[in-house]
């Protein structure tokens, strides 16, 4: 009975870590394209203006 409790506790910790990682990855999959679009827009705005940004 003690072995089963240890295995269940280890599985619960593993599932907690995997769940947190999936949530973080899901968040980054929404944030990364927005940052990419912002970077591309800033790039084209800086290219179209006469000034050079160092």
Secondary structure per residue as TSV (DSSP state, phi and psi in degrees):
chain	resnum	aa	ss	phi	psi
A	1	X	-	360.0	-36.4
A	2	X	H	-66.8	-36.8
A	3	X	H	-64.4	-39.3
A	4	X	H	-64.6	-40.6
A	5	X	H	-64.2	-39.1
A	6	X	H	-66.8	-42.6
A	7	X	H	-64.4	-41.9
A	8	X	H	-65.4	-39.0
A	9	X	H	-66.1	-42.1
A	10	X	H	-64.4	-40.9
A	11	X	H	-65.0	-38.9
A	12	X	H	-64.7	-42.4
A	13	X	H	-65.5	-41.8
A	14	X	H	-61.9	-45.4
A	15	X	H	-65.5	-34.4
A	16	X	H	-64.3	-44.3
A	17	X	H	-65.6	-44.6
A	18	X	H	-64.3	-41.7
A	19	X	H	-62.7	-42.0
A	20	X	H	-65.8	-39.1
A	21	X	H	-65.7	-41.2
A	22	X	H	-65.5	-40.8
A	23	X	H	-62.9	-42.5
A	24	X	H	-64.8	-41.1
A	25	X	H	-65.1	-40.1
A	26	X	H	-63.0	-40.3
A	27	X	H	-63.4	-43.8
A	28	X	H	-68.3	-30.2
A	29	X	H	-67.7	-23.0
A	30	X	H	-87.8	-33.4
A	31	X	H	-78.6	-39.7
A	32	X	H	-59.1	-47.3
A	33	X	H	-63.2	-35.2
A	34	X	H	-65.2	-42.3
A	35	X	H	-64.9	-37.9
A	36	X	H	-64.7	-43.5
A	37	X	H	-63.0	-42.5
A	38	X	H	-62.0	-41.9
A	39	X	H	-65.5	-40.6
A	40	X	H	-66.1	-42.0
A	41	X	H	-62.5	-44.7
A	42	X	H	-63.9	-36.6
A	43	X	H	-62.2	-48.4
A	44	X	H	-69.7	-33.7
A	45	X	H	-66.0	-38.8
A	46	X	H	-71.9	-32.0
A	47	X	H	-71.9	-33.2
A	48	X	H	-80.4	-24.2
A	49	X	S	-79.7	160.6
A	50	X	S	-75.3	-23.9
A	51	X	S	-79.0	153.2
A	52	X	-	-105.5	131.4
A	53	X	-	-96.9	121.6
A	54	X	-	-69.9	360.0
